[in-house]
């Protein structure tokens, strides 16, 4: 999982075997609840874990807005 200090959310990646892609999930750090997923929310899958993580972090920064 990847997040930034003080951030209420983290990004984790997962292998989606039935579709043969990596996906990201945005997770509430305090409750562990998944708040957004790349696959059902955006129909976005990625060729490897690193690319999925980069996309998830970019989305997290989009949602968080400017620091």
Secondary structure, DSSP 8 states (H G I E B T S, - for coil): -EE-TT-SEEEEEEEETTTTEEEEEEEETTT--EEEEHHHHH---BSSHHHHHHHHHHHHHHHH---
